[in-house]
Amino acid sequence: MITAALAARFHATLQLPGAPALAGEAAPALIHFCLCQPAAAMAELGGDGHPARGGFLPPVPLPRRMWAGSAIDFHAPLRVGDAVVKRSRIAEVTAKSGRSGNLCFVTVDHEIGVGNAVAISERQTLVYREAAEAGAPAVPEPASLEAKVETVEASAPLLFRYSALTFNAHRIHYDLPYATNEEHYPGLVVHGPLQATLLIDLAARRNDGRPPDHFTFRGVHPAIGGRPLLLNAGALTDGSMDLFTAQPGGPLNMQATARWR
């Protein structure tokens, strides 16, 4: 259920413009990431905070799981008060090996609907990786930023609140000793879906408040908490807009494209 309380908390956490949506009004884009999360018991969590392998997702033996990206079609708005049903299926499992070691990509198709009508279709890609090794990884070249940049402070409270909204216990987002000592990140990691939500809101604001009809995003390099997160949007050309996130002096963190019919 998309309650008014959820819409208000989502609105406050993302610092969205205007007033929170009320009953019957369109809910913010990508609020569906907060819905229908599995309520795994504490005893069912793995060491990283994710539900242990198995269940709906395949029992991939690689220990590190990340949301690599999504392609999303919006058919109708979700509204505050809607009872939402999510149907998911495993579409593909692909193992690969590269410079970063063994990888496994799991593609999941989601349909989010109200009643018998599908409101959102999403193809989500998860990537499983080998355990991290100590030592600073190679960092790609800094991003070349355009003039249109907005800044969000990727603070620990923001990351914690977004984890709570999405019932996401992955420890890299709120447990600093785990993130640095176990997975060897330089700090807390900013959620991919959080970055995507900030970008889709920016895209809508740059097109007279109209949310896009199609939105894709892909993680490129982890964004680290405690640092500014720069949001960039290109020009609207033929109904399409390219966007990305980056941090000062750092590489691209996420690439995204918004399209309107």
MILUMTI-932206 format. One line per field, with one value per atom (N, C-alpha, C, O): residue number from 1; residue in one letter; y, z, x. Coordinates in steps of 0.001 Angstrom, whole numbers, plus 500000, padded with zeros to 6 digits. Layout:
N
seq	(NUM|...)
type	(A|...)
yy	(Y|...)
zz	(Z|...)
xx	(X|...)
This chain:
261
seq	(1|1|1|1|2|2|2|2|3|3|3|3|4|4|4|4|5|5|5|5|6|6|6|6|7|7|7|7|8|8|8|8|9|9|9|9|10|10|10|10|11|11|11|11|12|12|12|12|13|13|13|13|14|14|14|14|15|15|15|15|16|16|16|16|17|17|17|17|18|18|18|18|19|19|19|19|20|20|20|20|21|21|21|21|22|22|22|22|23|23|23|23|24|24|24|24|25|25|25|25|26|26|26|26|27|27|27|27|28|28|28|28|29|29|29|29|30|30|30|30|31|31|31|31|32|32|32|32|33|33|33|33|34|34|34|34|35|35|35|35|36|36|36|36|37|37|37|37|38|38|38|38|39|39|39|39|40|40|40|40|41|41|41|41|42|42|42|42|43|43|43|43|44|44|44|44|45|45|45|45|46|46|46|46|47|47|47|47|48|48|48|48|49|49|49|49|50|50|50|50|51|51|51|51|52|52|52|52|53|53|53|53|54|54|54|54|55|55|55|55|56|56|56|56|57|57|57|57|58|58|58|58|59|59|59|59|60|60|60|60|61|61|61|61|62|62|62|62|63|63|63|63|64|64|64|64|65|65|65|65|66|66|66|66|67|67|67|67|68|68|68|68|69|69|69|69|70|70|70|70|71|71|71|71|72|72|72|72|73|73|73|73|74|74|74|74|75|75|75|75|76|76|76|76|77|77|77|77|78|78|78|78|79|79|79|79|80|80|80|80|81|81|81|81|82|82|82|82|83|83|83|83|84|84|84|84|85|85|85|85|86|86|86|86|87|87|87|87|88|88|88|88|89|89|89|89|90|90|90|90|91|91|91|91|92|92|92|92|93|93|93|93|94|94|94|94|95|95|95|95|96|96|96|96|97|97|97|97|98|98|98|98|99|99|99|99|100|100|100|100|101|101|101|101|102|102|102|102|103|103|103|103|104|104|104|104|105|105|105|105|106|106|106|106|107|107|107|107|108|108|108|108|109|109|109|109|110|110|110|110|111|111|111|111|112|112|112|112|113|113|113|113|114|114|114|114|115|115|115|115|116|116|116|116|117|117|117|117|118|118|118|118|119|119|119|119|120|120|120|120|121|121|121|121|122|122|122|122|123|123|123|123|124|124|124|124|125|125|125|125|126|126|126|126|127|127|127|127|128|128|128|128|129|129|129|129|130|130|130|130|131|131|131|131|132|132|132|132|133|133|133|133|134|134|134|134|135|135|135|135|136|136|136|136|137|137|137|137|138|138|138|138|139|139|139|139|140|140|140|140|141|141|141|141|142|142|142|142|143|143|143|143|144|144|144|144|145|145|145|145|146|146|146|146|147|147|147|147|148|148|148|148|149|149|149|149|150|150|150|150|151|151|151|151|152|152|152|152|153|153|153|153|154|154|154|154|155|155|155|155|156|156|156|156|157|157|157|157|158|158|158|158|159|159|159|159|160|160|160|160|161|161|161|161|162|162|162|162|163|163|163|163|164|164|164|164|165|165|165|165|166|166|166|166|167|167|167|167|168|168|168|168|169|169|169|169|170|170|170|170|171|171|171|171|172|172|172|172|173|173|173|173|174|174|174|174|175|175|175|175|176|176|176|176|177|177|177|177|178|178|178|178|179|179|179|179|180|180|180|180|181|181|181|181|182|182|182|182|183|183|183|183|184|184|184|184|185|185|185|185|186|186|186|186|187|187|187|187|188|188|188|188|189|189|189|189|190|190|190|190|191|191|191|191|192|192|192|192|193|193|193|193|194|194|194|194|195|195|195|195|196|196|196|196|197|197|197|197|198|198|198|198|199|199|199|199|200|200|200|200|201|201|201|201|202|202|202|202|203|203|203|203|204|204|204|204|205|205|205|205|206|206|206|206|207|207|207|207|208|208|208|208|209|209|209|209|210|210|210|210|211|211|211|211|212|212|212|212|213|213|213|213|214|214|214|214|215|215|215|215|216|216|216|216|217|217|217|217|218|218|218|218|219|219|219|219|220|220|220|220|221|221|221|221|222|222|222|222|223|223|223|223|224|224|224|224|225|225|225|225|226|226|226|226|227|227|227|227|228|228|228|228|229|229|229|229|230|230|230|230|231|231|231|231|232|232|232|232|233|233|233|233|234|234|234|234|235|235|235|235|236|236|236|236|237|237|237|237|238|238|238|238|239|239|239|239|240|240|240|240|241|241|241|241|242|242|242|242|243|243|243|243|244|244|244|244|245|245|245|245|246|246|246|246|247|247|247|247|248|248|248|248|249|249|249|249|250|250|250|250|251|251|251|251|252|252|252|252|253|253|253|253|254|254|254|254|255|255|255|255|256|256|256|256|257|257|257|257|258|258|258|258|259|259|259|259|260|260|260|260|261|261|261|261)
type	(M|M|M|M|I|I|I|I|T|T|T|T|A|A|A|A|A|A|A|A|L|L|L|L|A|A|A|A|A|A|A|A|R|R|R|R|F|F|F|F|H|H|H|H|A|A|A|A|T|T|T|T|L|L|L|L|Q|Q|Q|Q|L|L|L|L|P|P|P|P|G|G|G|G|A|A|A|A|P|P|P|P|A|A|A|A|L|L|L|L|A|A|A|A|G|G|G|G|E|E|E|E|A|A|A|A|A|A|A|A|P|P|P|P|A|A|A|A|L|L|L|L|I|I|I|I|H|H|H|H|F|F|F|F|C|C|C|C|L|L|L|L|C|C|C|C|Q|Q|Q|Q|P|P|P|P|A|A|A|A|A|A|A|A|A|A|A|A|M|M|M|M|A|A|A|A|E|E|E|E|L|L|L|L|G|G|G|G|G|G|G|G|D|D|D|D|G|G|G|G|H|H|H|H|P|P|P|P|A|A|A|A|R|R|R|R|G|G|G|G|G|G|G|G|F|F|F|F|L|L|L|L|P|P|P|P|P|P|P|P|V|V|V|V|P|P|P|P|L|L|L|L|P|P|P|P|R|R|R|R|R|R|R|R|M|M|M|M|W|W|W|W|A|A|A|A|G|G|G|G|S|S|S|S|A|A|A|A|I|I|I|I|D|D|D|D|F|F|F|F|H|H|H|H|A|A|A|A|P|P|P|P|L|L|L|L|R|R|R|R|V|V|V|V|G|G|G|G|D|D|D|D|A|A|A|A|V|V|V|V|V|V|V|V|K|K|K|K|R|R|R|R|S|S|S|S|R|R|R|R|I|I|I|I|A|A|A|A|E|E|E|E|V|V|V|V|T|T|T|T|A|A|A|A|K|K|K|K|S|S|S|S|G|G|G|G|R|R|R|R|S|S|S|S|G|G|G|G|N|N|N|N|L|L|L|L|C|C|C|C|F|F|F|F|V|V|V|V|T|T|T|T|V|V|V|V|D|D|D|D|H|H|H|H|E|E|E|E|I|I|I|I|G|G|G|G|V|V|V|V|G|G|G|G|N|N|N|N|A|A|A|A|V|V|V|V|A|A|A|A|I|I|I|I|S|S|S|S|E|E|E|E|R|R|R|R|Q|Q|Q|Q|T|T|T|T|L|L|L|L|V|V|V|V|Y|Y|Y|Y|R|R|R|R|E|E|E|E|A|A|A|A|A|A|A|A|E|E|E|E|A|A|A|A|G|G|G|G|A|A|A|A|P|P|P|P|A|A|A|A|V|V|V|V|P|P|P|P|E|E|E|E|P|P|P|P|A|A|A|A|S|S|S|S|L|L|L|L|E|E|E|E|A|A|A|A|K|K|K|K|V|V|V|V|E|E|E|E|T|T|T|T|V|V|V|V|E|E|E|E|A|A|A|A|S|S|S|S|A|A|A|A|P|P|P|P|L|L|L|L|L|L|L|L|F|F|F|F|R|R|R|R|Y|Y|Y|Y|S|S|S|S|A|A|A|A|L|L|L|L|T|T|T|T|F|F|F|F|N|N|N|N|A|A|A|A|H|H|H|H|R|R|R|R|I|I|I|I|H|H|H|H|Y|Y|Y|Y|D|D|D|D|L|L|L|L|P|P|P|P|Y|Y|Y|Y|A|A|A|A|T|T|T|T|N|N|N|N|E|E|E|E|E|E|E|E|H|H|H|H|Y|Y|Y|Y|P|P|P|P|G|G|G|G|L|L|L|L|V|V|V|V|V|V|V|V|H|H|H|H|G|G|G|G|P|P|P|P|L|L|L|L|Q|Q|Q|Q|A|A|A|A|T|T|T|T|L|L|L|L|L|L|L|L|I|I|I|I|D|D|D|D|L|L|L|L|A|A|A|A|A|A|A|A|R|R|R|R|R|R|R|R|N|N|N|N|D|D|D|D|G|G|G|G|R|R|R|R|P|P|P|P|P|P|P|P|D|D|D|D|H|H|H|H|F|F|F|F|T|T|T|T|F|F|F|F|R|R|R|R|G|G|G|G|V|V|V|V|H|H|H|H|P|P|P|P|A|A|A|A|I|I|I|I|G|G|G|G|G|G|G|G|R|R|R|R|P|P|P|P|L|L|L|L|L|L|L|L|L|L|L|L|N|N|N|N|A|A|A|A|G|G|G|G|A|A|A|A|L|L|L|L|T|T|T|T|D|D|D|D|G|G|G|G|S|S|S|S|M|M|M|M|D|D|D|D|L|L|L|L|F|F|F|F|T|T|T|T|A|A|A|A|Q|Q|Q|Q|P|P|P|P|G|G|G|G|G|G|G|G|P|P|P|P|L|L|L|L|N|N|N|N|M|M|M|M|Q|Q|Q|Q|A|A|A|A|T|T|T|T|A|A|A|A|R|R|R|R|W|W|W|W|R|R|R|R)
yy	(498813|500000|501247|501370|502170|503460|504366|504974|504449|505274|506717|507001|507625|509024|509179|510047|508338|508413|508027|508685|506962|506577|507691|508029|508266|509347|510536|511161|510857|511986|511706|512593|510498|510149|510116|510556|509595|509565|510995|511312|511854|513251|513971|514728|513740|514415|513928|514726|512631|512068|512549|512890|512578|512998|514516|515027|515236|516697|517119|517996|516471|516764|518119|518543|518794|520110|520002|518953|521101|521137|520391|520117|520064|519363|517872|517474|517035|515590|515264|515956|514196|513774|513284|512602|513643|513225|512130|511772|511599|510498|510850|511915|509941|510118|510831|510828|511452|512165|511234|510217|511591|510768|510734|511769|509532|509361|509659|509603|509974|510291|509112|507950|509438|508400|507581|508113|506300|505301|505017|504385|505472|505077|503577|502991|502951|501500|500710|499544|501324|500637|500396|499564|501120|500959|499896|499562|499365|498506|497036|496690|496178|494725|494129|493144|494719|494132|492893|492904|491820|490621|490901|491521|490444|490663|489494|488668|489440|488359|488516|489617|487425|487447|487693|487431|488197|488473|487235|487330|486073|484833|484429|483575|485043|484684|485602|485450|486564|487488|486904|486191|487225|486836|487842|488810|487615|488478|489899|490820|490090|491434|492183|493342|491534|492162|491818|491990|491332|490867|489558|488823|489252|487904|486868|487068|485768|484729|484181|484281|483601|483103|482045|481330|481975|481028|481758|482989|481016|481654|482038|481251|483266|483691|483856|483326|484587|484777|483493|482773|483193|481949|481960|483028|480782|480697|480882|479959|482070|482370|482338|482979|481618|481490|482719|482847|483630|484825|485715|485892|486280|486883|488301|488695|489092|490511|490748|490423|491323|491564|493053|493753|493541|494945|495074|494207|496157|496500|497194|498327|496540|497093|498127|499074|497971|498934|498433|497300|499297|498953|499700|500770|499116|499783|499741|498666|500922|501040|501752|502803|501182|501814|502159|501317|503409|503876|503955|504752|503133|503086|503946|504501|504060|504859|505225|504473|506369|506750|505886|505491|505599|505049|506219|507311|505988|507065|506693|505522|507727|507506|506869|507371|505772|504995|503738|502873|503613|502417|501187|501253|500060|498759|498163|497841|498025|497668|496198|495687|495527|494136|494083|494696|493356|493211|491743|490864|491495|490137|490118|490961|489152|489105|487722|486709|487707|486436|486586|487649|485504|485472|485292|484298|486256|486198|485538|484849|485750|485251|485226|486077|484254|484167|483925|482945|484837|484763|484894|485861|483923|483978|484510|484137|485397|485966|486035|485959|486180|486363|487480|487507|488420|489549|490013|489278|491257|491802|491911|491847|492077|492194|490851|490801|489757|488438|487841|488275|486848|486171|487029|487645|487054|487815|486931|486003|487237|486581|487646|488342|487765|488738|488015|487015|488534|487983|489054|490141|488743|489678|489280|488126|490259|490026|490965|492169|490435|491242|491440|490482|492706|493049|493712|494496|493393|494120|494649|493887|495955|496596|497099|497903|496638|496980|497311|497077|497862|498172|497514|497822|496609|495833|494943|494228|494989|494170|494958|494425|496209|497061|497162|497392|496990|497142|498623|499258|499169|500574|500762|501759|499802|499928|498573|497552|498568|497379|497689|498727|496790|497033|495784|494679|495965|494902|495312|496278|494575|494885|493920|492727|494438|493610|493674|494754|492511|492377|491769|490928|492191|491605|491068|491734|489853|489215|489190|488866|489538|489620|488779|488340|488569|487905|488813|490013|488252|489034|490093|489872|491250|492352|492074|491419|492578|492469|493806|494858|493769|494997|495769|495198|497082|497919|498766|498335|499957|500881|500403|500181|500240|499848|501001|502164|500668|501699|502534|501987|503837|504745|505281|505745|505231|505757|507262|507926|507772|509200|510017|509558|511252|512113|512405|512464|512587|512897|514320|515205|514530|515863|516427|516014|517369|517873|519016|519852|519034|520141|521257|521131|522341|523497|523244|523782|522430|522256|521159|519973|521558|520618|521038|522210|520083|520289|519403|518358|519821|519111|518618|519359|517349|516746|516235|515616|516481|515970|514526|514267|513592|512165|511799|511055|512326|512179|510817|510134|510429|509165|509126|508092|510215|510170|509939|509223|510538|510306|508836|508248|508233|506833|505933|504969|506251|505442|505527|504512|506742|506902|506183|505581|506238|505553|504035|503326|503539|502106|501715|500661|502569|502273|502298|501429|503281|503378|502132|501677|501580|500445|499112|498081|499114|497903|497144|495928|497905|497371|497326|498368|496129|495979|495756|495349|496014|495840|496772|497989|496209|496949|497998|498894|497916|498902|500306|501281|500426|501730|502428|503626|501705|502341|501887|502534|500812|500243|500559|499809|501675|502138|501128|500864|500544|499556|498370|497892|497899|496795|497235|496519|498412|498878|499029|498693|499537|499801|498579|498322|497830|496721|495410|494620|495171|493906|493990|493094|495064|495184|496198|496405|496836|497665|498852|499229|499437|500715|501830|501617|503006|504111|504769|505665|504348|504896|504182|503165|504708|504165|504327|505240|503454|503458|504015|503602|504956|505548|504561|504045|504303|503358|503758|504938|502775|503039|503553|504551|502905|503402|504814|505563|505191|506549|507545|508574|507233|508101|508185|509260|507050|507037|507906|508603|507874|508674|510163|510957|510545|511949|512386|513508|511513|511864|511945|512833|511039|511086|512314|512880|512729|513955|515162|516060|515192|516282|516323|517398|515159|515108|515693|516459|515333|515846|517362|518064|517871|519312|520087|521234|519470|520146|520013|520545|519307|519189|519549|518780|520721|521288|520386|520372|519631|518803|517488|516776|517136|515899|514733|514745|513737|512544|511831|511843|511221|510525|509282|508740|508853|507622|506400|505276|506618|505528|506046|507179|505210|505635|504442|503379|504631|503601|504177|505358|503347|503776|502603|501441|502945|501932|502436|503536|501637|501977|501831|500830|502824|502816|502637|501821|503403|503337|503733|504639|503087|503399|504867|505438|505464|506792|506606|505717|507439|507262|508318|509500|507879|508778|509736|509514|510823|511843|512833|513705|512713|513607|514187|513584|515346|515868|514926|514328|514811|514041|515037|515732|515109|516069|515416|514336|516080|515601|516421|517650|515764|516450|515994|514804|516955|516655|517407|518613|516715|517356|518003|518056|518487|519140|518103|516946|518543|517704|517749|518800|516601|516525|515384|514225|515714|514694|513827|512609|514462|513743|512899|512050|513113|512302|513202|514262|512782|513539|512575|511596|512856|512061|512712|513935|511861|512337|511489|510368|512040|511223|511826|513002|510993|511458|511297|510416|512169|512090|512801|513499|512622|513329|514183|513831|515300|516214|515491|514802|515658|515030|513541|512890|512979|511534|511144|512004|509844|509343|509412|509810|509028|508845|507792|506763|508057|507060|506333|505114|507092|506485|507233|508457|506500|507070|506723|505628|507654|507431|508151|509108|507679|508322|508356|507351|509538|509711|509984|510733|509377|509591|509847|509273|510715|511026|510658|510759|510236|509870|511136|511040)
zz	(500000|500000|500000|500818|499083|499097|500054|499683|501268|502263|502158|501583|502726|502780|503611|503324|504645|505483|504678|504787|503866|503030|502048|501875|501402|500444|501123|500545|502347|503065|503448|503336|503895|504274|503061|503128|501960|500713|500265|499907|500286|499885|500758|500249|502075|502994|502830|502873|502645|502512|501242|501261|500144|498860|498679|497686|499626|499547|498221|497524|497888|496635|496728|497822|495604|495637|495915|495709|496384|496627|497873|498743|497952|499107|498819|497659|499866|499647|499025|499259|498227|497594|498643|499599|498445|499332|498659|497510|499378|498872|497510|497328|496558|495214|494276|493066|494796|493949|493503|494143|492407|491883|492872|493374|493141|494039|493278|492049|493979|493292|492475|492811|491399|490554|491348|492163|491098|491695|493164|493856|493653|495002|495058|496140|493885|493897|494412|494780|494448|495048|496549|497147|497145|498581|498849|500006|497814|497978|497789|497058|498463|498238|498506|497875|499438|499793|500662|501526|500459|501281|502740|503041|503634|505071|505657|506392|505316|505804|507294|507769|508024|509458|509677|508789|510858|511159|510974|510488|511358|511252|509800|509524|508857|507453|506693|505482|507392|506729|506668|507571|505566|505450|506150|506736|506090|506768|506239|506954|504974|504395|504666|504274|505336|505621|504637|504944|503449|502486|502974|503733|502548|502790|502231|501160|502948|502522|501150|500727|500463|499106|499092|500068|497945|497798|497879|497894|497931|497891|496463|495541|496271|494917|494037|492927|494522|493737|493739|494738|492643|492565|493575|493931|494037|495053|494448|494461|493923|493329|494428|495461|494252|495323|495530|496586|494560|494714|495819|495873|496702|497942|497828|498656|496844|496820|495769|494594|496222|495327|495225|496236|493988|493753|492684|491821|492751|491743|490615|490787|489449|488353|487550|487042|487422|486655|486379|486712|485762|485429|484177|483864|483467|482378|482739|482938|482822|483402|482429|481891|482202|481443|482385|483155|482313|483144|482268|481332|482569|481788|482395|481672|483712|484432|485787|486327|486347|487641|488776|488766|489747|491011|491859|491810|492639|493423|494905|495277|495728|497165|497470|497048|498198|498495|497667|497982|496599|495761|496505|497244|496294|496719|495531|494503|495683|494576|494669|495753|493527|493436|492543|491476|492979|492222|491859|492719|490570|490081|489459|488624|489870|489439|488915|489375|487944|487405|487042|486603|487231|486802|485290|484777|484572|483113|482580|481560|483280|482735|483831|484721|483769|484648|483751|483008|483822|482941|483756|484501|483623|484295|483326|482152|483831|483019|483832|485060|483142|483798|483086|481858|483880|483277|484155|485024|483920|484676|486165|486999|486496|487902|488531|489647|487818|488366|487837|486810|488539|488139|488488|489552|487564|487738|487378|486576|487986|487598|487527|488507|486355|486156|486210|485523|487026|487154|486711|487286|485694|485167|485691|485579|486266|486868|486216|486132|485758|485210|486285|486904|486495|487478|486764|485835|487202|486810|488071|488987|488115|489267|488810|487882|489449|488982|490088|491268|489673|490571|489968|488838|490714|490142|489043|489236|487880|486748|485769|484729|486076|485150|485573|486744|484618|484879|484779|483750|485857|485881|485498|484867|485877|485656|485241|485853|484200|483806|483992|483543|484652|484940|484661|485048|483993|483849|484680|484357|485742|486704|486508|486280|486598|486499|487811|488276|488404|489590|489180|488282|489837|489563|490861|491896|490789|491918|491606|490490|492613|492426|493462|494457|493200|494175|495384|495322|496465|497649|497329|496508|497982|497737|498391|499430|497771|498329|498919|498454|499933|500547|499560|498643|499772|498859|498008|497637|497699|496927|495485|494818|494987|493596|492657|493061|491420|490420|490183|490025|490159|489971|488545|488097|487819|486459|486429|487464|485215|485049|485579|485543|486082|486560|485455|484275|485865|484902|484380|485098|483135|482546|482741|482061|483668|484049|483141|482736|482830|482092|483076|484281|482552|483394|484334|485441|483906|484697|485737|485436|486945|488021|489265|489639|489903|491225|492203|491827|493438|494433|495565|496092|495929|497086|498012|497552|499297|500257|500584|501172|500204|500423|501864|502109|502792|504210|504735|504129|505869|506503|506857|506639|507399|507661|506397|506444|505263|504021|503627|503269|503688|503313|504257|503821|505559|506525|506277|506297|506042|505832|504563|504544|503499|502282|502483|501965|503229|503550|504294|504030|505232|505995|505096|505211|504203|503302|502438|502177|501994|501076|501788|501130|503120|503926|503436|503249|503235|502675|503781|504250|504195|505292|504812|505601|503528|503017|503795|503787|504454|505440|504842|505559|503550|502950|502972|502779|503205|503153|504517|504570|505618|506937|507968|509005|507718|508678|508192|507399|508671|508155|508394|507460|509595|509766|508801|508265|508580|507635|506218|505518|505789|504428|504159|503074|505147|504923|505201|504464|506252|506655|505941|505675|505630|505018|503493|502789|502990|501530|500935|499722|501794|501372|500493|499580|500780|500183|501011|502187|500435|501217|502159|502917|502128|503008|502749|502057|503301|503002|501512|500866|500976|499551|499341|500007|498410|498081|497230|496233|497623|496904|495433|495119|494543|493142|492953|492258|493552|493381|493931|493399|494980|495502|494459|494213|493849|492793|491626|491065|491262|490155|490473|489595|491715|492103|492037|491595|492472|492371|490903|490574|490029|488618|487924|487098|488240|487554|488004|487225|489261|489726|489001|488600|488827|488096|486654|486123|486022|484643|484537|483618|485477|485450|485636|484935|486570|486812|485621|485405|484839|483658|482444|481379|482593|481506|482029|481884|482637|483105|484087|484120|484888|485921|485419|486183|484163|483596|483854|483355|484609|484765|483425|482614|483182|481899|481796|482795|480558|480293|480294|480499|480067|480073|480743|480504|481586|482325|482484|482953|482086|482293|483114|482996|483939|484673|484820|484847|484915|485006|485939|485754|486937|487821|487113|486436|487259|486609|487637|487442|488735|489772|491083|491080|492213|493471|493863|493768|494302|494915|496419|496995|497055|498456|499307|498963|500409|501311|502014|502076|502552|503211|502252|502672|500978|499954|499151|499103|498522|497643|496457|495932|496054|494871|493857|494122|492701|491662|490691|490163|490462|489538|488268|488322|487132|485865|484878|484770|484156|483127|481866|481910|480739|479460|478926|479610|477716|477084|476671|476399|476631|476125|474604|474000|473988|472533|472003|472363|471142|470533|471603|471450|472694|473739|474631|475364|474586|475372|476110|475608|477299|478117|478769|479395|478619|479271|480599|480707|481614|482956|483533|483086|484546|485274|486634|486880|487517|488804|488811|488152|489573|489782|491098|491641|491605|492792|492431|491509|493131|492747|492593|493507|491440|491167|490922|490800|490847|490702|489357|488530|489140|487872|487847|488827|486735|486668|487683|487836|488369|489283|488663|488781|488004|487370|486087|486030|485068|483826|483699|484074|483172|483034|481786|481308|481277|480152|480469|480865|480286|480438|479067|478282|478767|477484|477701|478592|476870|476892|475548|474504|475589|474346|473542|472460)
xx	(500835|500000|500877|501788|500602|501283|500522|499518|501000|500327|500801|501851|500004|500412|501683|502507|501848|503046|504285|505319|504194|505331|505670|506841|504654|504900|505565|506455|505142|505726|507172|508018|507470|508845|509763|510911|509257|510023|510326|511461|509304|509432|510452|511278|510400|511310|512742|513679|512915|514263|514944|516127|514211|514780|514760|515279|514168|514038|513411|513921|512290|511613|510902|510529|510711|510056|508565|507955|507989|506552|506157|506984|504877|504316|504223|504114|504266|504111|502759|501767|502738|501493|500501|500870|499236|498151|497328|497586|496337|495514|494931|494341|495105|494588|495522|495292|496588|497532|498660|498926|499316|500401|501562|501998|502050|503193|504483|504488|505579|506835|507356|507127|508059|508665|509672|510426|509671|510564|510238|511037|509077|508680|508410|508364|508230|507974|509168|509017|510370|511513|511303|511984|510367|510082|509018|508764|508401|507239|507588|508516|506825|506871|508246|508629|508988|510280|510069|509192|510851|510679|511016|512036|510162|510358|511149|510609|512441|513293|513552|513833|513458|513757|515242|516053|515603|517010|517873|519000|517352|518116|518352|519194|517604|517725|518679|518843|519320|520234|521633|522070|522336|523739|524633|524149|525923|526872|526899|527293|526478|526470|525183|525048|524223|522941|521851|520671|522216|521220|520595|521228|519354|518854|519827|520400|520014|520953|520567|519415|521552|521328|520241|520012|519581|518488|517161|517135|516048|514748|514424|514637|513900|513537|514773|514816|515780|516991|517821|517831|518513|519285|520435|520933|520859|521920|523317|524132|523583|524889|525947|525753|527059|528047|528918|529538|528989|529818|529236|528019|530071|529562|529029|528208|529452|529080|527999|528169|526881|525750|525481|525425|525311|525024|523939|523797|523183|522192|522929|523380|523066|523858|523090|523690|521769|520994|519596|519247|518793|517409|516984|517506|516028|515313|513827|513260|513200|511868|510939|511285|509761|508692|507546|507083|507095|505983|504735|504683|503736|502510|501413|500585|501403|500403|500995|501807|500601|501167|500627|499461|501478|501006|500511|501079|499447|498853|498829|498752|498898|498805|497453|496411|497479|496286|496162|495345|496964|496898|497411|498394|496724|497226|497981|497385|499272|500156|500544|500825|500556|500988|502220|502247|503232|504474|504653|504603|504861|505121|506510|506837|507324|508721|509068|508541|509965|510451|511921|512360|512677|514070|514082|513568|514669|514689|515951|515914|517084|518346|519399|519396|520300|521469|522674|522715|523672|524832|526105|526268|527016|528316|529362|529380|530247|531315|532592|532565|533705|534992|535731|535799|536295|536996|538131|538600|538581|539702|539391|540294|538114|537728|537380|536862|537664|537401|536109|535588|535600|534375|533163|533100|532204|530971|529788|529904|528649|527397|526309|526043|525682|524617|523267|523058|522369|521023|520031|519984|519247|518253|516879|516464|516180|514868|513864|514108|512746|511658|510591|510126|510214|509184|508012|508204|506803|505600|504945|504634|504736|504119|502760|502677|501699|500369|499401|499659|498278|497163|495934|495556|495308|494222|494760|495743|494109|494569|495427|495813|495734|496479|497940|498240|498842|500275|500630|500395|501198|501589|503049|503399|503917|505356|505906|505591|506730|507481|508960|509446|509667|511079|511904|511523|513026|514022|515230|515921|515472|516529|517697|517493|518913|520108|520874|521237|521117|521955|523279|523330|524357|525665|526242|526210|526770|527451|528942|529347|529760|531204|531936|531360|533223|534073|534312|534045|534806|535121|536161|537051|536044|536971|538312|538388|539366|540703|541119|540680|541957|542447|543314|543905|543373|544155|543242|542150|543678|542848|542717|543727|541474|541306|541654|541662|541937|542211|540951|539860|541105|539978|540013|541061|538894|538878|539146|539200|539310|539561|538387|537245|538668|537574|536570|536915|535319|534269|534433|534899|534049|534025|532626|531687|532483|531170|530733|531541|529436|528864|528499|528719|527944|527655|526476|526444|525507|524290|524510|524375|524844|525117|524354|524363|523695|523112|523870|524399|523916|524711|523819|522988|524006|523343|524432|525392|524301|525261|524892|523842|525751|525481|525844|526794|525083|525387|524965|524140|525540|525166|523677|523047|523072|521632|520799|519798|521201|520464|520529|519509|521718|521865|521076|520447|521109|520372|518869|518173|518370|516932|516481|515407|517295|516893|516915|516051|517898|517905|516640|516061|516206|514990|513760|512896|513668|512518|512377|511263|513502|513489|513705|513842|513738|513937|515167|515142|516244|517488|518534|518991|518913|519873|521303|522156|521585|522944|523871|523684|524852|525640|526565|527011|526865|527765|527170|527895|525856|525206|525115|524835|525345|525183|526212|526357|526917|527871|529289|529859|529857|531146|532270|533027|532427|533499|533369|534369|532133|531954|532330|533047|531847|532103|533596|534070|534339|535761|536639|537591|536328|537207|536894|537800|535623|535234|535140|535605|534539|534379|535348|535368|536157|537288|536896|537630|535729|535377|536012|536307|536229|536790|535794|536167|534552|533522|532214|532184|531130|529813|529507|530022|528680|528371|526963|526014|526842|525547|524748|525252|523512|522661|522501|522339|522549|522236|520819|520630|519800|518427|518225|517406|518951|518871|519385|518756|520528|521047|520065|519853|519469|518511|517302|516795|516836|515679|515999|515168|517193|517606|517677|517294|518161|518288|516931|516721|516008|514713|513926|513158|514114|513477|514062|513322|515395|516029|515528|515248|515415|514921|513516|513228|512642|511272|511256|510526|512053|512069|512597|512206|513488|514027|513120|513431|512001|511025|509639|508689|509537|508267|507532|506301|508283|507663|507109|506457|507340|506795|507742|508868|507324|508176|508330|507404|509464|509659|508786|508313|508590|507836|508747|508287|510027|511010|512272|512690|512880|514068|514991|514583|516241|517251|518389|518716|518985|520175|521129|520723|522423|523471|524564|525085|524910|526004|527332|527565|528219|529527|530646|531547|530587|531617|530950|530117|531282|530590|530744|531831|529642|529672|529810|529184|530625|530970|530270|530256|529696|529003|529948|531157|529359|530157|530783|531543|530479|531006|529843|528771|530037|528987|528761|529700|527513|527130|526596|525615|527234|526869|525896|526160|524770|523746|523833|523813|523930|524104|523042|522750|522466|521479|521822|522066|521846|522084|520821|519799|520899|519758|518710|519033|517454|516370|516405|516187|516679|516819|515973|516184|515009|514125|513473|513374|513027|512322|513192|512684|514515|515438|516422|516797|516838|517772|518757|518354|520050|521088|521469|521556|521694|522011|523123|523363|523810|524776|525048|524778|525592|526100|527614|528168|528270|529711|530011|529155|531223|531675|532880|533616|533108|534187|535530|535984|536146|537429|537363|538400|536152|536007|535423|535120|535266|534745|533222|532592|532648|531201|530780|531438|529686|529131|527939|527814|527070|525894|525574|525682|525184|524675|523200|522782|522411|520978|520465|521075|519347|518658|517174|516583|516581|515136|514552|515133|513396|512732|511249|510624|510705|509295|508675|509320|507432|506750|506398|505819)
